[in-house]
Amino acid sequence: MTLPSGAKSRAVLVGVSEYSILGSLPSTSNNIDSLQRVFCSQGIWGLPPQNCKLVRDPLTNPEMLDPLREAAHEATDTLIFYFAGHGFIDQKGQLHLALCDSDSQRPYTAVSYDHVRDLLLEGRAKRTIVILDCCYSGRAIGAMSDSVGAVVDLADIDGAYILAATSADKQAIAPLDGDLTAFTGELIKLIDAGVPNGPEEITLDDIYSHLRDSMRSKGLPLPRKRSYNQIGQLPLVKNQGIKKNSRVSIAAFGHQYRGIEVGAVFPDRRSLYDAHIHRQLRAGICGSAARGGAESIVVSGGYKDDQDFGSVIIYTGHGGRDQDTKQQVKDQDPTDPGNAALLRNIVTGLPVRVIRGAGGDPNHSPPVGFRYDGLFSVGEYWTTKGLDGFRVLQFRLEQLQSDGGIGRSRNVAPNQWELVSNDVYQDRRIAESVMRVHDYECQVCGIFLEIPGGMRFAQTLHLRGLSAPHHGPDIAENILCLCPNHRMLISLGSFVINDNYAVIDEDGEVVGDLRVKRNHRVGLEYIRYHRALHRP
């Protein structure tokens, strides 16, 4: 994907710094100046200055909303609405954006977020981005998600993304001695500095992920986000952290080196490095999440929790091991660069080259040196207590055939059975029956996707996987009906479900309740199994 067209995009940046009743926020004026600078910079995005409207200290609803209405009618590519100032909630729990003379005891003196949402829905832009730097800004996410109708309306404009400074019940931090508010300051730093050695362009989800990590490390309130229709993968700005000539081609993944066949043996790590099969002399994982995932791994007995079944490898992640004793001395972390790279492979679907060393399982490893054993897919991961008593990450790798696919039995009818892994199938009829019960609506958010012809589309997920080492049953009680977004979040363990059917995010906060139907019972044993994999 390319950056949004500057000529066809619009941004409305609102900063309210002077308040007659509420406390003044002098840094918000700097916020919108800084955002205009980065958005309009040719080296970052290149939005024409005339397409970036600044609104300072509005006194009335029209002063804030008229520029947004005009921009919504003009933008056909991307529309951005940014607000920095005081936010408060009324007795009904609805978010209001404060004007200069607003009084939190009189919500009608402020701009209801519902008015902002209505104008966005009237617009023609393919993608809409809302950035809120105010207290209780997470309420905007609630406004988008509490009503199924509102969610569907937003999906109809081909994408909406909300980035909020804090959750629905927390206050944002606006340091009195700072040039910028905490949230916007970190956002500007990220855009200006970029992601070192990352991709050429930074997506909305990249921004959110790095912003969240940065604010967590500084003890600041964590931002929240909500996206629809895959808009999170939209590249928004050019990566200022990338070095010239450091870009890695997608050809780094796969059989791209002439003269080196599967089964080739190398005497040592140096020869692997020189042949570009594994471009690390010591580390077992080569690659990074920013560049699409891990390119190659070495399986050579370094971690005692590894399991090698030949065409399937249960590969232990990186980190937490004492280099002298080779014992695990602390828990592994998903954010470790090697582990993050393998997690990225799950998302991108890019294969990883597997090299087995003589120190690995003798049934599947060479007697000496290292052997290139071809391409494997990274299908899933989980956490478990390792043999040394500490938490380790484990990745399920499955060998790909020469045509890039997983082996399929010739005697299985594809109209009834869907291949999950080598000779492991799920019954399409069971999955279809679960989706019909829910009318193809996601059990987390209630969204359904409609494909050409008016047909609804959804995906299913087994909470306890069918393949080794899980060996879960292919029954309705083990299956969820989900949208693609929430299928990915649950499969990666970003969301888990508690025994009361509440959906829990990585910070332990409840994001909603699992939608259940009387004629589709989700088994607690499978909910607990999935939860134990990711929150042991």
ABEGO torsion letter per residue (X at the ends): XBBBBAAABBBBBBBBABBAABBBBAAAAAAAAAAAAAAABAAAAGBBAAABBBBBGBABAAAAAAAAAAAAAABABBBBBBBBEBBBBBAAGBBBBBBAABBAABAAABBBAAAAAAAAAABABABBBBBBBBBGAAAAAAAAAABAAAAAAAAAAGEBBBBBABBAABBBBBBAABABBAAAAAAAAAAAAEBBGBBABBBAAAAAAAAAAAAAAAGBBBBBBBBBGGAAABBABBBAABBBGABBBAAABEBABBGBBBGBBBABAAAAAAAGABABAABABBEBAAAGEBABBBBAGABAABBBAGABBBBBBBEGBBAAAGBBABBBBAABAAAAAAAAAAAAGBBBBBBBBAABBAAABBABEBBBAEBBBBABBBBBBBAAGBBBBBBBBBBBBAAGBBBBBAABBAAABBBABBGBBBBAAAAAAAAAAAGGBBAAAGBBBBBBGGBBBBBBBBABBABOAAGBBBBAAABBBBBAAAAAAAAAGABBBBAAGBBBBAAGBBAEBBBBBAABBBBAAAAAAAAAAABX
